[in-house]
Amino acid sequence: MNRTRTNDRSSRTRSRTGGPAFGAAAGSERGSRFGSSAPSRSADPRRSGGSGRRPASVPGEFALPKTITPALPAVEAFADLGMPVELLAALGAQGVTVPFPIQSATLPNTLAGRDVLGRGRTGSGKTLAFGLALLARTAGQRAEPRQPLALVLVPTRELAQQVTDALTPYARAVKLRLTTVVGGMSIGKQAGALRGGAEVVVATPGRLKDLIDRGECRLNQVAITVLDEADQMADMGFMPQVTALLDQVRPEGQRMLFSATLDRNVDLLVRRYLTDPVVHSVDPSAGAVTTMEHHVLHVHGADKHRTTTEIAAREGRVMMFLDTKHAVDRLTQDLLNSGVRAAALHGGKSQPQRTRTLAQFKTGHVTVLVATNVAARGIHVDNLDLVVNVDPPTDPKDYLHRGGRTARAGESGSVVTLVTPHQRRDVIRLMQAAGITPQTTQVRAGEEALNRITGAQAPSGIPVVITAPVVARAKRSAASRGRRRPASSDRRVSVRQSAFDAAA
């Protein structure tokens, strides 16, 4: 019964919205600017669901869809893409001169309006691969209040902030307003930014749904939708929310799905929402970065804590992963008591706390970031050369994404996993599933082997307290003292600024 109703509803929707695809002559004016448009979705029988469904599959690789329309060839330079001159100038200003492989392969097609399924290891340049096309195709348009034109869905607040930070200079270059919609921050401010008008929204599914339910956002004008790290959204249980949101965007619009791993959890999204996609895979899902070393360190349970502390006391920064919030908080406090500048990051922290902690880690004010898997994706830190799994992950994807915080964009780095005797068999299976052949070493605290592999050293033993850096406040001029801007003006400026700068 439900399946029949779903099919009827789908067919009625297609009959109302059928016609030229986004970018075609009868649709958006932007089609001629970037060449051929995406194929029409209205004629694709796979999108009706119902009888075409397959039973749920076990996690693992799925057969990538076949491309019917040949993909456009890759380019060697951004100048070969025909993007707006403002975007090309912004790329030069940011020091981005040569496209990464996933960018050179997918941008010719995404700029032409094609759907894309892209897979590449973390740090391979996926954000600009979809972001430049999204901004180029949206440039010159203006969103009505509460009606964005382009949407990027991400699984976590941290990834939302990373995407926002990466795209903001380019959005400014083409005068597009970009706002971030995530949990843990003021929903009122985010609603205000949407009311003020934002062409591009970067959002986590839950908060976006909340704003839609409040009447503060509508997706019926969204012509370009990006799913970033869709497999993690599925793993976190967001699939019903994601599909409900995708059902609200323009059915003839462009969809791009990018991820570091693709498995059967996202098979439904690919089959239901991508039409004749260009498929590009820089690396296999379980592929390891060639500039990354993998070490399994066998430790005795009684010696594990001291070993962890000595690794944390090394010169330079390190990111350490544990399974639970409680374990993260406990280790962080122990490290602080030992003289190590550590900070905790997990889902129990407020968004301002998480943002401040990440900023302190990136600047070196904090040298050890102790985290749960909330930090396994969406965090980019330059020159981070060591990741430590204090608690080994149970899922090979978690291992790959934790390790992906190092050895990014051609840099080198090491991933170290501490393994007690009762964990050895499980870790062997984990490494095999992840396609990793690690170097295995028996170590003890204070030994040369531990220092050689990780840079471990004895901590100072002098407790430290991490305080927020003092930011000097600018002095007001004598002429400005005693005068205040009206509150309503403050609110208007705040709304405009938040919409433009995408404050998370």
C-alpha positions as a Python dict, from the first residue, in 0.01 Angstrom:
ca = {
    (1, 'M'): (0, 0, 0),
    (2, 'N'): (268, 250, 95),
    (3, 'R'): (475, 158, -204),
    (4, 'T'): (186, 230, -441),
    (5, 'R'): (125, 569, -285),
    (6, 'T'): (494, 653, -313),
    (7, 'N'): (494, 568, -682),
    (8, 'D'): (179, 771, -745),
    (9, 'R'): (324, 1071, -560),
    (10, 'S'): (651, 1044, -749),
    (11, 'S'): (478, 1029, -1085),
    (12, 'R'): (261, 1330, -1001),
    (13, 'T'): (567, 1528, -896),
    (14, 'R'): (746, 1444, -1217),
    (15, 'S'): (446, 1539, -1429),
    (16, 'R'): (437, 1881, -1260),
    (17, 'T'): (808, 1946, -1279),
    (18, 'G'): (906, 1765, -1597),
    (19, 'G'): (1071, 1953, -1878),
    (20, 'P'): (1413, 2090, -1962),
    (21, 'A'): (1688, 2013, -1714),
    (22, 'F'): (1862, 2277, -1509),
    (23, 'G'): (2072, 2488, -1743),
    (24, 'A'): (1873, 2405, -2058),
    (25, 'A'): (1749, 2678, -2289),
    (26, 'A'): (1402, 2677, -2142),
    (27, 'G'): (1537, 2686, -1786),
    (28, 'S'): (1819, 2876, -1626),
    (29, 'E'): (2012, 3127, -1833),
    (30, 'R'): (2335, 2975, -1704),
    (31, 'G'): (2317, 2671, -1930),
    (32, 'S'): (2474, 2835, -2235),
    (33, 'R'): (2758, 2973, -2028),
    (34, 'F'): (2893, 2635, -1925),
    (35, 'G'): (2801, 2413, -2217),
    (36, 'S'): (2575, 2110, -2214),
    (37, 'S'): (2317, 2069, -1943),
    (38, 'A'): (2237, 1772, -1723),
    (39, 'P'): (2003, 1510, -1867),
    (40, 'S'): (1638, 1549, -1773),
    (41, 'R'): (1543, 1358, -1459),
    (42, 'S'): (1177, 1331, -1552),
    (43, 'A'): (1241, 1046, -1795),
    (44, 'D'): (1451, 837, -1559),
    (45, 'P'): (1249, 535, -1440),
    (46, 'R'): (1499, 459, -1165),
    (47, 'R'): (1384, 762, -966),
    (48, 'S'): (1035, 632, -901),
    (49, 'G'): (1148, 393, -627),
    (50, 'G'): (898, 121, -535),
    (51, 'S'): (938, -186, -753),
    (52, 'G'): (1296, -93, -841),
    (53, 'R'): (1417, -130, -483),
    (54, 'R'): (1665, -394, -388),
    (55, 'P'): (1684, -559, -50),
    (56, 'A'): (1926, -412, 202),
    (57, 'S'): (2285, -523, 147),
    (58, 'V'): (2567, -583, 385),
    (59, 'P'): (2825, -304, 415),
    (60, 'G'): (3099, -312, 153),
    (61, 'E'): (3179, -190, -194),
    (62, 'F'): (2892, -147, -437),
    (63, 'A'): (2903, -153, -813),
    (64, 'L'): (2956, 201, -933),
    (65, 'P'): (2690, 324, -1177),
    (66, 'K'): (2770, 325, -1544),
    (67, 'T'): (2787, 658, -1722),
    (68, 'I'): (2565, 670, -2030),
    (69, 'T'): (2678, 1008, -2159),
    (70, 'P'): (3058, 1023, -2202),
    (71, 'A'): (3236, 1248, -1956),
    (72, 'L'): (3416, 1558, -2072),
    (73, 'P'): (3796, 1523, -2065),
    (74, 'A'): (4002, 1642, -1772),
    (75, 'V'): (4182, 1976, -1785),
    (76, 'E'): (4534, 2069, -1682),
    (77, 'A'): (4469, 2424, -1559),
    (78, 'F'): (4186, 2619, -1399),
    (79, 'A'): (4208, 2867, -1685),
    (80, 'D'): (4093, 2592, -1923),
    (81, 'L'): (3756, 2566, -1745),
    (82, 'G'): (3593, 2889, -1850),
    (83, 'M'): (3502, 2984, -1493),
    (84, 'P'): (3418, 3346, -1403),
    (85, 'V'): (3729, 3563, -1402),
    (86, 'E'): (3656, 3656, -1041),
    (87, 'L'): (3693, 3293, -936),
    (88, 'L'): (4017, 3253, -1132),
    (89, 'A'): (4154, 3566, -964),
    (90, 'A'): (4052, 3436, -622),
    (91, 'L'): (4227, 3103, -688),
    (92, 'G'): (4545, 3291, -770),
    (93, 'A'): (4513, 3508, -462),
    (94, 'Q'): (4476, 3195, -246),
    (95, 'G'): (4784, 3038, -404),
    (96, 'V'): (4583, 2761, -572),
    (97, 'T'): (4752, 2731, -909),
    (98, 'V'): (4720, 2370, -1029),
    (99, 'P'): (4402, 2161, -990),
    (100, 'F'): (4415, 1836, -794),
    (101, 'P'): (4328, 1525, -997),
    (102, 'I'): (3970, 1507, -867),
    (103, 'Q'): (3923, 1874, -955),
    (104, 'S'): (4065, 1850, -1306),
    (105, 'A'): (3852, 1543, -1377),
    (106, 'T'): (3516, 1653, -1235),
    (107, 'L'): (3503, 2030, -1284),
    (108, 'P'): (3454, 2022, -1663),
    (109, 'N'): (3147, 1805, -1605),
    (110, 'T'): (3003, 1976, -1298),
    (111, 'L'): (3036, 2315, -1465),
    (112, 'A'): (2831, 2167, -1751),
    (113, 'G'): (2556, 2068, -1508),
    (114, 'R'): (2630, 1695, -1490),
    (115, 'D'): (2565, 1490, -1179),
    (116, 'V'): (2889, 1359, -1030),
    (117, 'L'): (2983, 1073, -801),
    (118, 'G'): (3334, 1149, -681),
    (119, 'R'): (3553, 951, -449),
    (120, 'G'): (3892, 1064, -329),
    (121, 'R'): (4102, 1022, -20),
    (122, 'T'): (4081, 1285, 249),
    (123, 'G'): (4285, 1591, 158),
    (124, 'S'): (4252, 1526, -215),
    (125, 'G'): (4072, 1854, -291),
    (126, 'K'): (3708, 1743, -291),
    (127, 'T'): (3577, 2068, -139),
    (128, 'L'): (3692, 2286, -426),
    (129, 'A'): (3597, 2012, -672),
    (130, 'F'): (3231, 2066, -592),
    (131, 'G'): (3257, 2417, -448),
    (132, 'L'): (3397, 2594, -753),
    (133, 'A'): (3129, 2446, -979),
    (134, 'L'): (2854, 2532, -732),
    (135, 'L'): (2971, 2894, -702),
    (136, 'A'): (3034, 2938, -1076),
    (137, 'R'): (2688, 2810, -1167),
    (138, 'T'): (2518, 3021, -900),
    (139, 'A'): (2712, 3344, -966),
    (140, 'G'): (2499, 3633, -1087),
    (141, 'Q'): (2180, 3507, -921),
    (142, 'R'): (2013, 3648, -611),
    (143, 'A'): (1825, 3444, -356),
    (144, 'E'): (1490, 3546, -217),
    (145, 'P'): (1453, 3551, 162),
    (146, 'R'): (1447, 3199, 308),
    (147, 'Q'): (1502, 3042, -36),
    (148, 'P'): (1866, 2942, -99),
    (149, 'L'): (1979, 2845, -445),
    (150, 'A'): (2251, 2592, -359),
    (151, 'L'): (2292, 2348, -71),
    (152, 'V'): (2587, 2153, 73),
    (153, 'L'): (2487, 1882, 321),
    (154, 'V'): (2755, 1755, 560),
    (155, 'P'): (2742, 1516, 857),
    (156, 'T'): (2920, 1721, 1127),
    (157, 'R'): (2960, 2077, 1251),
    (158, 'E'): (3337, 2056, 1206),
    (159, 'L'): (3307, 1957, 840),
    (160, 'A'): (3050, 2232, 786),
    (161, 'Q'): (3297, 2486, 923),
    (162, 'Q'): (3578, 2349, 710),
    (163, 'V'): (3367, 2369, 395),
    (164, 'T'): (3258, 2721, 487),
    (165, 'D'): (3614, 2835, 550),
    (166, 'A'): (3730, 2684, 221),
    (167, 'L'): (3454, 2841, 10),
    (168, 'T'): (3414, 3183, 174),
    (169, 'P'): (3689, 3368, -20),
    (170, 'Y'): (3553, 3238, -349),
    (171, 'A'): (3192, 3319, -256),
    (172, 'R'): (3299, 3673, -177),
    (173, 'A'): (3477, 3697, -511),
    (174, 'V'): (3152, 3633, -701),
    (175, 'K'): (2939, 3827, -449),
    (176, 'L'): (2742, 3528, -323),
    (177, 'R'): (2610, 3517, 33),
    (178, 'L'): (2704, 3197, 212),
    (179, 'T'): (2571, 3089, 551),
    (180, 'T'): (2628, 2792, 777),
    (181, 'V'): (2342, 2606, 945),
    (182, 'V'): (2453, 2366, 1220),
    (183, 'G'): (2342, 2254, 1563),
    (184, 'G'): (2501, 2388, 1878),
    (185, 'M'): (2477, 2749, 1761),
    (186, 'S'): (2202, 3012, 1784),
    (187, 'I'): (1915, 2900, 1565),
    (188, 'G'): (1780, 3255, 1579),
    (189, 'K'): (2092, 3397, 1415),
    (190, 'Q'): (2086, 3128, 1150),
    (191, 'A'): (1718, 3200, 1080),
    (192, 'G'): (1805, 3569, 1052),
    (193, 'A'): (2076, 3496, 798),
    (194, 'L'): (1829, 3296, 589),
    (195, 'R'): (1570, 3572, 613),
    (196, 'G'): (1830, 3818, 492),
    (197, 'G'): (1892, 3602, 186),
    (198, 'A'): (2171, 3351, 126),
    (199, 'E'): (2248, 3198, -210),
    (200, 'V'): (2453, 2910, -64),
    (201, 'V'): (2379, 2715, 254),
    (202, 'V'): (2620, 2469, 417),
    (203, 'A'): (2419, 2260, 662),
    (204, 'T'): (2396, 1956, 882),
    (205, 'P'): (2070, 1767, 821),
    (206, 'G'): (1918, 1802, 1168),
    (207, 'R'): (1948, 2178, 1203),
    (208, 'L'): (1834, 2239, 846),
    (209, 'K'): (1523, 2029, 912),
    (210, 'D'): (1454, 2232, 1227),
    (211, 'L'): (1467, 2558, 1031),
    (212, 'I'): (1243, 2419, 758),
    (213, 'D'): (992, 2303, 1019),
    (214, 'R'): (993, 2656, 1163),
    (215, 'G'): (917, 2803, 821),
    (216, 'E'): (1254, 2979, 805),
    (217, 'C'): (1383, 2794, 500),
    (218, 'R'): (1243, 2641, 182),
    (219, 'L'): (1441, 2425, -58),
    (220, 'N'): (1216, 2451, -363),
    (221, 'Q'): (1462, 2690, -535),
    (222, 'V'): (1774, 2482, -467),
    (223, 'A'): (1911, 2391, -809),
    (224, 'I'): (2249, 2251, -699),
    (225, 'T'): (2282, 2004, -413),
    (226, 'V'): (2603, 1854, -279),
    (227, 'L'): (2631, 1561, -40),
    (228, 'D'): (2973, 1567, 124),
    (229, 'E'): (3075, 1252, 315),
    (230, 'A'): (2739, 1090, 250),
    (231, 'D'): (2855, 756, 387),
    (232, 'Q'): (2912, 910, 730),
    (233, 'M'): (2565, 1064, 723),
    (234, 'A'): (2430, 715, 664),
    (235, 'D'): (2648, 569, 940),
    (236, 'M'): (2522, 834, 1184),
    (237, 'G'): (2158, 754, 1110),
    (238, 'F'): (2085, 1067, 906),
    (239, 'M'): (1967, 883, 594),
    (240, 'P'): (1591, 948, 652),
    (241, 'Q'): (1660, 1318, 706),
    (242, 'V'): (1889, 1337, 403),
    (243, 'T'): (1638, 1176, 169),
    (244, 'A'): (1358, 1395, 306),
    (245, 'L'): (1568, 1704, 231),
    (246, 'L'): (1666, 1583, -116),
    (247, 'D'): (1300, 1526, -197),
    (248, 'Q'): (1239, 1900, -139),
    (249, 'V'): (1498, 2045, -378),
    (250, 'R'): (1429, 2108, -745),
    (251, 'P'): (1387, 1762, -899),
    (252, 'E'): (1554, 1869, -1223),
    (253, 'G'): (1854, 2019, -1042),
    (254, 'Q'): (2212, 1907, -1028),
    (255, 'R'): (2337, 1665, -760),
    (256, 'M'): (2696, 1596, -663),
    (257, 'L'): (2803, 1328, -417),
    (258, 'F'): (3161, 1337, -292),
    (259, 'S'): (3318, 1115, -30),
    (260, 'A'): (3643, 959, 80),
    (261, 'T'): (3470, 621, 102),
    (262, 'L'): (3172, 478, -83),
    (263, 'D'): (2990, 169, 38),
    (264, 'R'): (2647, 10, 25),
    (265, 'N'): (2516, 261, 278),
    (266, 'V'): (2508, 525, 2),
    (267, 'D'): (2395, 292, -276),
    (268, 'L'): (2035, 409, -222),
    (269, 'L'): (2133, 774, -264),
    (270, 'V'): (2323, 705, -583),
    (271, 'R'): (2045, 503, -744),
    (272, 'R'): (1764, 733, -636),
    (273, 'Y'): (1908, 1080, -677),
    (274, 'L'): (2191, 1075, -933),
    (275, 'T'): (2105, 1071, -1302),
    (276, 'D'): (2363, 950, -1556),
    (277, 'P'): (2643, 1060, -1323),
    (278, 'V'): (3003, 1113, -1415),
    (279, 'V'): (3192, 870, -1191),
    (280, 'H'): (3541, 961, -1080),
    (281, 'S'): (3748, 773, -825),
    (282, 'V'): (4090, 903, -733),
    (283, 'D'): (4155, 618, -488),
    (284, 'P'): (3978, 296, -392),
    (285, 'S'): (3776, 321, -72),
    (286, 'A'): (4030, 132, 135),
    (287, 'G'): (4327, 294, -33),
    (288, 'A'): (4599, 429, 192),
    (289, 'V'): (4791, 748, 128),
    (290, 'T'): (5140, 665, 2),
    (291, 'T'): (5300, 937, 218),
    (292, 'M'): (5148, 788, 534),
    (293, 'E'): (5322, 537, 759),
    (294, 'H'): (5117, 294, 969),
    (295, 'H'): (5247, 155, 1296),
    (296, 'V'): (5095, -92, 1538),
    (297, 'L'): (5263, -63, 1877),
    (298, 'H'): (5212, -358, 2109),
    (299, 'V'): (5198, -232, 2467),
    (300, 'H'): (5125, -391, 2803),
    (301, 'G'): (4804, -272, 2963),
    (302, 'A'): (4980, -147, 3277),
    (303, 'D'): (5223, 55, 3064),
    (304, 'K'): (4972, 200, 2815),
    (305, 'H'): (4893, 519, 3005),
    (306, 'R'): (5258, 614, 3054),
    (307, 'T'): (5330, 533, 2689),
    (308, 'T'): (5043, 755, 2579),
    (309, 'T'): (5164, 1041, 2799),
    (310, 'E'): (5518, 1025, 2662),
    (311, 'I'): (5388, 1033, 2303),
    (312, 'A'): (5172, 1333, 2391),
    (313, 'A'): (5476, 1513, 2534),
    (314, 'R'): (5662, 1498, 2201),
    (315, 'E'): (5775, 1807, 2015),
    (316, 'G'): (5505, 1919, 1777),
    (317, 'R'): (5134, 1853, 1760),
    (318, 'V'): (4954, 1520, 1779),
    (319, 'M'): (4591, 1413, 1756),
    (320, 'M'): (4479, 1128, 1980),
    (321, 'F'): (4157, 930, 1937),
    (322, 'L'): (3961, 744, 2206),
    (323, 'D'): (3622, 575, 2200),
    (324, 'T'): (3421, 769, 2459),
    (325, 'K'): (3371, 1124, 2581),
    (326, 'H'): (3451, 1019, 2937),
    (327, 'A'): (3782, 861, 2832),
    (328, 'V'): (3871, 1174, 2634),
    (329, 'D'): (3805, 1404, 2930),
    (330, 'R'): (3997, 1179, 3169),
    (331, 'L'): (4305, 1152, 2946),
    (332, 'T'): (4301, 1526, 2875),
    (333, 'Q'): (4304, 1607, 3245),
    (334, 'D'): (4582, 1355, 3310),
    (335, 'L'): (4792, 1510, 3033),
    (336, 'L'): (4738, 1859, 3170),
    (337, 'N'): (4845, 1740, 3513),
    (338, 'S'): (5159, 1592, 3356),
    (339, 'G'): (5256, 1919, 3189),
    (340, 'V'): (5118, 1853, 2840),
    (341, 'R'): (4913, 2125, 2669),
    (342, 'A'): (4608, 1915, 2580),
    (343, 'A'): (4244, 1988, 2501),
    (344, 'A'): (3937, 1769, 2454),
    (345, 'L'): (3704, 1757, 2156),
    (346, 'H'): (3383, 1553, 2153),
    (347, 'G'): (3009, 1578, 2101),
    (348, 'G'): (2948, 1680, 2461),
    (349, 'K'): (3120, 2014, 2405),
    (350, 'S'): (2925, 2317, 2289),
    (351, 'Q'): (2998, 2444, 1941),
    (352, 'P'): (3180, 2758, 2067),
    (353, 'Q'): (3398, 2532, 2283),
    (354, 'R'): (3473, 2304, 1990),
    (355, 'T'): (3551, 2597, 1762),
    (356, 'R'): (3782, 2754, 2021),
    (357, 'T'): (3963, 2424, 2087),
    (358, 'L'): (4025, 2367, 1716),
    (359, 'A'): (4156, 2722, 1675),
    (360, 'Q'): (4395, 2671, 1968),
    (361, 'F'): (4519, 2344, 1821),
    (362, 'K'): (4574, 2493, 1477),
    (363, 'T'): (4777, 2784, 1619),
    (364, 'G'): (4982, 2560, 1849),
    (365, 'H'): (4841, 2708, 2171),
    (366, 'V'): (4733, 2349, 2235),
    (367, 'T'): (4971, 2075, 2118),
    (368, 'V'): (4758, 1765, 2181),
    (369, 'L'): (4400, 1729, 2061),
    (370, 'V'): (4226, 1439, 2238),
    (371, 'A'): (3909, 1347, 2052),
    (372, 'T'): (3637, 1099, 1979),
    (373, 'N'): (3538, 1014, 1621),
    (374, 'V'): (3360, 1350, 1599),
    (375, 'A'): (3698, 1483, 1483),
    (376, 'A'): (3773, 1198, 1242),
    (377, 'R'): (3634, 1395, 947),
    (378, 'G'): (3612, 1759, 864),
    (379, 'I'): (3928, 1880, 1038),
    (380, 'H'): (4220, 2010, 837),
    (381, 'V'): (4536, 2107, 1023),
    (382, 'D'): (4849, 2192, 830),
    (383, 'N'): (5169, 2007, 917),
    (384, 'L'): (5004, 1755, 1149),
    (385, 'D'): (5240, 1459, 1121),
    (386, 'L'): (5110, 1218, 1386),
    (387, 'V'): (4774, 1060, 1468),
    (388, 'V'): (4749, 813, 1757),
    (389, 'N'): (4470, 562, 1808),
    (390, 'V'): (4486, 527, 2185),
    (391, 'D'): (4173, 313, 2149),
    (392, 'P'): (4183, 116, 1823),
    (393, 'P'): (3874, 179, 1610),
    (394, 'T'): (3641, -110, 1534),
    (395, 'D'): (3550, 0, 1181),
    (396, 'P'): (3805, 22, 896),
    (397, 'K'): (3640, 341, 770),
    (398, 'D'): (3696, 501, 1110),
    (399, 'Y'): (4060, 401, 1092),
    (400, 'L'): (4104, 557, 749),
    (401, 'H'): (3931, 878, 844),
    (402, 'R'): (4114, 915, 1173),
    (403, 'G'): (4441, 864, 990),
    (404, 'G'): (4330, 1106, 721),
    (405, 'R'): (4394, 1397, 957),
    (406, 'T'): (4763, 1358, 870),
    (407, 'A'): (4948, 1321, 539),
    (408, 'R'): (4705, 1561, 370),
    (409, 'A'): (4762, 1723, 32),
    (410, 'G'): (5093, 1550, -32),
    (411, 'E'): (5241, 1594, 317),
    (412, 'S'): (5383, 1299, 508),
    (413, 'G'): (5263, 1163, 840),
    (414, 'S'): (5227, 860, 1064),
    (415, 'V'): (4933, 678, 1217),
    (416, 'V'): (5010, 489, 1537),
    (417, 'T'): (4772, 240, 1698),
    (418, 'L'): (4834, 127, 2056),
    (419, 'V'): (4735, -237, 2099),
    (420, 'T'): (4716, -436, 2421),
    (421, 'P'): (4748, -818, 2410),
    (422, 'H'): (4374, -889, 2409),
    (423, 'Q'): (4319, -646, 2116),
    (424, 'R'): (4575, -794, 1878),
    (425, 'R'): (4349, -1032, 1690),
    (426, 'D'): (4080, -767, 1630),
    (427, 'V'): (4338, -512, 1511),
    (428, 'I'): (4484, -761, 1263),
    (429, 'R'): (4136, -807, 1112),
    (430, 'L'): (4083, -430, 1111),
    (431, 'M'): (4403, -363, 920),
    (432, 'Q'): (4323, -633, 666),
    (433, 'A'): (3978, -486, 608),
    (434, 'A'): (4128, -137, 568),
    (435, 'G'): (4385, -262, 319),
    (436, 'I'): (4674, -159, 547),
    (437, 'T'): (4998, -344, 613),
    (438, 'P'): (5139, -176, 925),
    (439, 'Q'): (5480, -198, 1084),
    (440, 'T'): (5442, -382, 1415),
    (441, 'T'): (5671, -309, 1709),
    (442, 'Q'): (5676, -412, 2074),
    (443, 'V'): (5738, -98, 2283),
    (444, 'R'): (5757, 17, 2642),
    (445, 'A'): (5756, 368, 2787),
    (446, 'G'): (6101, 526, 2788),
    (447, 'E'): (6244, 295, 2522),
    (448, 'E'): (6431, 413, 2213),
    (449, 'A'): (6189, 242, 1973),
    (450, 'L'): (5898, 448, 2104),
    (451, 'N'): (6097, 769, 2065),
    (452, 'R'): (6212, 676, 1715),
    (453, 'I'): (5861, 605, 1589),
    (454, 'T'): (5666, 879, 1766),
    (455, 'G'): (5913, 1130, 1909),
    (456, 'A'): (5798, 1036, 2260),
    (457, 'Q'): (5971, 1193, 2557),
    (458, 'A'): (5915, 1233, 2929),
    (459, 'P'): (5669, 1512, 3019),
    (460, 'S'): (5773, 1800, 3243),
    (461, 'G'): (5545, 1695, 3526),
    (462, 'I'): (5452, 2058, 3591),
    (463, 'P'): (5070, 2095, 3560),
    (464, 'V'): (4944, 2340, 3301),
    (465, 'V'): (4616, 2523, 3253),
    (466, 'I'): (4494, 2611, 2904),
    (467, 'T'): (4351, 2962, 2893),
    (468, 'A'): (4196, 3140, 2600),
    (469, 'P'): (4444, 3371, 2425),
    (470, 'V'): (4391, 3736, 2515),
    (471, 'V'): (4264, 3936, 2220),
    (472, 'A'): (4332, 4307, 2247),
    (473, 'R'): (4021, 4517, 2199),
    (474, 'A'): (4052, 4810, 1964),
    (475, 'K'): (4019, 5146, 2138),
    (476, 'R'): (3734, 5361, 2025),
    (477, 'S'): (3820, 5707, 1903),
    (478, 'A'): (3721, 6008, 2110),
    (479, 'A'): (3474, 6109, 1842),
    (480, 'S'): (3296, 5775, 1863),
    (481, 'R'): (3272, 5757, 2243),
    (482, 'G'): (2929, 5830, 2379),
    (483, 'R'): (2749, 5743, 2057),
    (484, 'R'): (2586, 5406, 1997),
    (485, 'R'): (2438, 5268, 1683),
    (486, 'P'): (2065, 5196, 1716),
    (487, 'A'): (1991, 4836, 1817),
    (488, 'S'): (1788, 4773, 1503),
    (489, 'S'): (2084, 4882, 1293),
    (490, 'D'): (2308, 4644, 1488),
    (491, 'R'): (2071, 4360, 1414),
    (492, 'R'): (2059, 4441, 1045),
    (493, 'V'): (2437, 4453, 1022),
    (494, 'S'): (2464, 4126, 1219),
    (495, 'V'): (2224, 3949, 985),
    (496, 'R'): (2403, 4070, 675),
    (497, 'Q'): (2742, 3983, 815),
    (498, 'S'): (2641, 3635, 929),
    (499, 'A'): (2487, 3557, 594),
    (500, 'F'): (2799, 3669, 410),
    (501, 'D'): (3070, 3537, 639),
    (502, 'A'): (2890, 3212, 733),
    (503, 'A'): (2971, 3236, 1101),
    (504, 'A'): (2929, 2888, 1248),
}
